[in-house]
Amino acid sequence: MAQTAAIGGEGRKARRDGSLAYLVPAFLLVVLFFILPVLMLLLRSVLEPEPGMQNYATLLGSTTYLRIFLNTFIVAGVVTAISITIGYPVAWLLAIMPEKWSRLVLAIIILSMWTNLLARTYAWMVLLQRTGVINKTLIGLGVIDKPLPLVNNLVGVTIGMTYIMLPFVILPLIGVIRSIDPAILRAAALCGANRLQCFTRVLLPLSMPGIAAGALMVFVMSLGYFVTPALLGGTSNMMLAELVAQFVQSLVNWGMGGAAALVLLVVTLTLYAVQLRYFNPNKAR
């Protein structure tokens, strides 16, 4: 028996060693393409143009840069709120629709994600301009007297980014809502809850992990988005990703660019830690 136990222990050790060997390529990829670039940015942010923390002091002490940070967080927050507000009913509808129609609508949503980002952004530029379809339609209906300024400002950025971010809210919410047992809602109704109470006290709390996952994904992606804000926002409404690109490409100031990028990374990791702390479904179980 002792010999059998020893053989079993050696077998488990061999399997464990073999499993660890499979992790080596993934670990090397993470080190080469994530950890090392981040360390290089950190070093350049404190060593260029001279050693010290002056890059961070300049970045966080300038009203111009602080306004860019404020623009970034405001747009990201508004885009997240609107995406959740629109995406939740869509996800709920897809979850209760007949499977044939649900697959069709879901395919359309996924197809929109596969469409070239630049093409979608240019399409919104055409739609939102002063002579675009939206302004012409509103004027034709008598809603407005003159065209609304919908491009080269944060309004256009918010509209374009919300359209792009919606699938990233809808997809995680569909899975969470479908996993909720309908019998729970029926039980709440039998206990006297009306439709609003069933939603606010049963469906909404149970779907909160999906809401948190979608909100975190949209907010983080919005913080670092570049193409849509650059085309729809303009230089007067710059966001953080554009600032990093300007530091690196135009000013060739890798120190300031690295500092701005690392501030964004710290914010992203902090938000992810908060989600794991308060909205982790595995922990809830």
C-alpha positions in Angstrom: 0.0 0.0 0.0 2.8 2.4 0.8 4.4 1.6 -2.5 1.1 2.3 -4.3 0.8 5.6 -2.4 4.3 6.6 -3.4 3.6 5.7 -7.0 0.4 7.7 -6.9 2.2 10.7 -5.4 4.9 10.6 -8.1 2.2 10.4 -10.7 0.4 13.5 -9.3 3.8 15.3 -9.1 4.5 14.4 -12.8 1.1 15.7 -13.9 1.6 18.9 -11.9 5.0 19.4 -13.4 3.6 18.8 -16.9 0.8 21.2 -16.3 3.2 23.9 -15.2 5.3 23.3 -18.4 2.2 24.2 -20.5 1.9 27.5 -18.6 5.5 28.6 -19.5 4.6 30.0 -23.0 1.6 32.0 -21.7 3.8 33.3 -18.9 6.5 34.4 -21.3 3.9 36.1 -23.5 2.5 38.1 -20.5 6.0 39.1 -19.4 7.2 40.1 -22.9 4.0 41.9 -24.1 2.6 43.3 -20.8 5.0 43.4 -17.9 8.1 44.5 -19.7 6.4 47.4 -21.7 4.8 48.6 -18.5 8.1 48.6 -16.7 9.8 50.4 -19.6 7.0 53.1 -19.5 7.5 53.4 -15.7 11.2 53.8 -16.1 10.9 56.4 -18.9 8.3 58.3 -17.0 10.7 58.8 -14.1 14.0 59.0 -16.0 13.2 61.2 -19.0 14.1 64.0 -19.6 15.8 63.8 -16.2 15.4 61.5 -13.2 12.6 62.5 -10.8 8.8 62.8 -10.5 8.6 66.0 -12.4 6.5 64.4 -15.2 3.8 63.4 -12.8 4.0 66.7 -11.0 3.5 68.5 -14.3 0.7 66.2 -15.4 -1.3 66.4 -12.2 -0.5 70.1 -11.5 -1.5 71.6 -14.8 -5.0 72.9 -15.2 -4.9 72.0 -19.0 -4.0 68.4 -18.3 -6.5 68.2 -15.4 -9.2 69.4 -17.8 -8.3 66.6 -20.2 -8.5 64.1 -17.3 -11.9 65.6 -16.4 -13.1 65.3 -20.0 -12.0 61.7 -20.1 -13.8 60.7 -16.9 -16.9 62.6 -17.7 -17.3 61.1 -21.2 -16.5 57.6 -19.9 -19.0 57.9 -17.1 -21.8 59.3 -19.3 -21.1 56.7 -22.0 -21.2 53.9 -19.4 -24.5 55.2 -17.9 -26.2 55.6 -21.3 -24.9 52.2 -22.5 -26.3 50.4 -19.4 -29.6 52.3 -19.7 -30.1 51.3 -23.3 -28.3 47.9 -23.2 -30.2 46.4 -20.2 -33.6 46.5 -21.9 -32.1 45.1 -25.1 -30.4 42.3 -23.3 -33.6 41.5 -21.3 -35.6 41.5 -24.6 -33.0 39.1 -26.2 -33.2 36.8 -23.2 -37.0 36.4 -23.4 -37.5 36.5 -27.2 -38.0 33.3 -29.2 -34.7 31.7 -29.9 -34.9 32.2 -33.7 -35.4 36.0 -33.4 -33.0 36.3 -30.6 -30.2 34.7 -32.7 -31.0 37.0 -35.6 -30.9 40.2 -33.5 -27.8 39.0 -31.7 -26.1 38.3 -35.0 -26.8 41.9 -36.1 -25.3 43.2 -32.9 -22.2 41.1 -33.3 -21.9 42.1 -37.0 -21.8 45.7 -36.0 -18.8 44.9 -33.7 -17.0 43.3 -36.7 -17.5 46.4 -38.9 -14.4 48.5 -39.2 -14.2 51.0 -36.4 -13.0 53.8 -38.6 -15.8 53.3 -41.1 -18.4 53.4 -38.3 -16.9 56.6 -36.9 -16.9 58.3 -40.3 -20.5 57.3 -40.7 -21.3 59.1 -37.5 -19.4 62.1 -38.7 -21.7 62.2 -41.8 -24.8 61.7 -39.7 -24.0 64.3 -37.0 -22.7 67.2 -39.1 -24.7 70.4 -39.5 -26.0 69.2 -42.9 -26.3 65.6 -41.9 -29.4 63.4 -41.8 -30.1 64.0 -38.1 -30.1 67.8 -38.3 -32.1 67.8 -41.5 -34.7 65.4 -40.1 -35.1 67.5 -36.9 -35.4 70.7 -38.9 -37.9 69.1 -41.3 -40.0 67.9 -38.3 -40.0 71.4 -36.9 -38.2 70.3 -33.7 -35.3 72.8 -34.2 -34.9 76.0 -36.2 -31.2 75.7 -36.9 -28.7 72.8 -37.0 -27.4 71.5 -33.7 -23.6 71.4 -33.1 -23.2 67.6 -32.8 -19.6 67.2 -34.0 -16.3 68.6 -32.8 -17.5 68.5 -29.2 -18.1 66.0 -26.4 -21.7 65.4 -27.5 -20.6 63.8 -30.7 -17.9 61.8 -28.9 -20.5 60.5 -26.4 -23.0 59.5 -29.2 -20.3 57.8 -31.3 -18.8 56.0 -28.3 -22.1 54.9 -26.9 -23.0 53.2 -30.2 -19.6 51.4 -30.3 -19.8 50.3 -26.6 -23.4 49.0 -26.5 -22.5 45.4 -27.6 -20.0 45.2 -24.7 -22.9 45.8 -22.3 -25.5 43.7 -24.0 -23.4 40.5 -24.4 -22.5 39.9 -20.7 -26.0 40.9 -19.6 -27.7 38.3 -21.9 -25.8 35.5 -20.2 -26.6 36.7 -16.7 -30.3 37.3 -17.4 -30.7 34.0 -19.1 -29.2 32.2 -16.1 -31.9 33.7 -13.8 -34.6 31.1 -13.1 -38.0 32.4 -14.2 -39.5 30.6 -11.3 -38.0 33.2 -9.0 -39.9 36.0 -10.7 -43.1 33.9 -10.6 -42.6 33.3 -6.9 -42.2 37.0 -6.3 -45.4 37.7 -8.2 -47.3 35.0 -6.2 -46.0 36.7 -3.0 -47.7 39.9 -4.1 -44.9 41.8 -5.8 -46.0 44.0 -8.8 -43.9 44.2 -12.0 -41.9 47.2 -10.7 -41.1 45.4 -7.5 -40.2 42.2 -9.4 -37.7 44.2 -11.4 -36.2 46.3 -8.7 -36.1 43.7 -5.9 -35.5 40.5 -7.9 -34.3 40.8 -11.5 -32.1 43.9 -11.0 -30.1 42.6 -8.0 -29.7 39.1 -9.6 -28.4 40.7 -12.8 -26.0 43.1 -11.0 -22.9 41.0 -11.7 -23.6 41.4 -15.5 -24.2 45.1 -15.1 -21.0 45.5 -13.2 -19.0 43.5 -15.7 -20.5 45.5 -18.6 -20.1 48.8 -16.9 -16.4 48.1 -16.0 -15.6 47.0 -19.6 -17.3 50.1 -21.1 -15.8 52.5 -18.7 -12.3 51.2 -19.0 -12.4 51.0 -22.8 -13.8 54.5 -22.9 -10.9 55.8 -20.8 -8.4 54.7 -23.3 -10.4 55.2 -26.6 -8.6 57.1 -29.3 -10.2 56.9 -32.8 -13.7 58.1 -32.0 -12.8 61.0 -29.7 -10.1 62.1 -32.2 -12.5 62.3 -35.1 -15.7 63.5 -33.4 -14.2 65.6 -30.6 -11.5 67.7 -32.1 -8.4 69.2 -30.4 -10.5 71.5 -28.2 -12.1 68.4 -26.5 -9.0 66.2 -26.1 -9.2 63.0 -24.1 -6.4 61.1 -22.3 -5.6 58.7 -25.1 -5.2 61.6 -27.5 -2.9 63.3 -25.0 -0.7 60.2 -24.8 -0.5 60.0 -28.6 0.4 63.7 -28.8 3.2 63.4 -26.3 4.7 60.4 -28.1 4.1 61.1 -31.7 4.1 64.9 -32.0 6.2 66.1 -29.1 8.4 62.9 -28.8 8.1 63.3 -25.0 8.2 59.7 -23.8 8.5 60.7 -20.2 5.2 62.6 -20.1 3.5 60.0 -22.4 4.6 57.2 -20.1 3.3 59.1 -17.0 -0.1 59.7 -18.6 -0.3 56.1 -19.7 0.6 54.8 -16.2 -2.0 57.1 -14.6 -4.6 55.5 -16.9 -3.3 52.0 -16.0 -3.5 52.7 -12.3 -7.1 53.9 -12.6 -8.0 50.9 -14.7 -6.5 48.4 -12.2 -8.2 50.2 -9.3 -11.6 49.9 -10.9 -11.0 46.2 -11.6 -10.0 45.7 -8.0 -13.2 47.4 -6.9 -15.3 45.2 -9.1 -13.6 42.0 -7.8 -14.2 43.2 -4.3 -17.9 44.2 -4.5 -19.3 42.5 -7.6 -17.6 39.1 -7.8 -20.3 36.5 -8.4 -18.1 33.6 -7.3 -17.5 35.3 -4.0 -21.2 35.8 -3.6 -21.7 32.0 -3.9 
